[in-house]
Amino acid sequence: MIGYEVLPWLTTALAVCYGVYLTYKTSSCCGGNKQKMNRKIDLDNVKVVHSFDIEDLDQKAVFCRCWKSEKFPYCDGTHNKHNELTGDNVGPLIIQKK
């Protein structure tokens, strides 16, 4: 049987453990948001990776970073509507040859 003098320590330890549990349960790389960023592109793959040879690109290439482009991996400007709706500030990756 646990003495009454141990009860405050036990309660504190349980509260700390529960707080740590909640922190790890709800945390992620994106501020606690557990929703997937990619909801439509190559969902059957473990990881979506695209590789381009810089010599094969035109003078300028614009790549999507919001995962919402219908032309993915190229940007089609869909991020503009996303930014208006969410207040986000995501934009494309632009690569230019000099």
N, C-alpha and C positions, 0 to 999 in steps of 0.2 A: 504494500500500500504506500502511496506517495504522500509525504508529509505536506502540510499546507505551506511550508516555507519554500518548497520546490515549485509550487504551482505558478507563481509569477514568472520564474525563469522558463518553465516549460511553455507557458503561453507566449512569451516573447519569442522563443525559438521557433514555435509553430508559425507565428505571424511573419517572421523573417523568411522562413522557408516558403510560405505561401506567396509572399511578395516576390521572391526570386522566381518561383514557378510562373507566376503571372507575367513577369518581365520576359522570360524566355518563351513563353507560350505565344505572346502577342507581338514579339519583336521580329523584324526581318530586315533585309537590306534597304527597304524603302519606307522607313518611318512607321513600321507596324502594319502597313497595308499588305494583307495576305492575298490580294487578287493578283492573278497573273497579268503580266504586262502584254505578253504575246497571247492572243486569243484566236489566231487564225492561220498563222504561217508555219508550215512544216510541223504540225503538232505531234506527228508520229515519231519525230526525231528527239533524241535525248537533249541535244543542243543544236541550235541553228547557227551555222557558221557559213559565211560567204567569203570567198577569196577572189581578188581581182589583181591582174597584172597591170601595173601602172602604164605600161606601154600599150595596152589594149584599150585604154580609156581615151575618150575624146579630150579636147582642151579643158573641159570642165565636167565633173561628175557630181551629182547631188544625191546623197544617200539618206534614207529614212532612219530616224532614231526613235520614232514614237510607236512603231509596230502597227500603225493603222493604215499605211499606204496600200492602195490597190495595186501599185506597181512594185511592191517590195522586192528587192532591197533598195530600189530607187524611190526618192521622195516625189510625191504628187501634191504636196501642200496640205494634206489632211491635218497636219499638226496645228494649222491655224484655227480650225474649228475646235479642235481639242483644247487649245489654249484659251479660247474664248469661253468655253463651257466650264472649264475647271480652274482657270486662273494660273495654269501651269506656264512654263516658259520654254518648253522643249522646241528645238529647231533641228534642221538637217545638218549632216556632215557634208561640207563642200570641199572637193579636191580639185585644184586647178594646176595645169601645167604652165610653166613659165617659158 
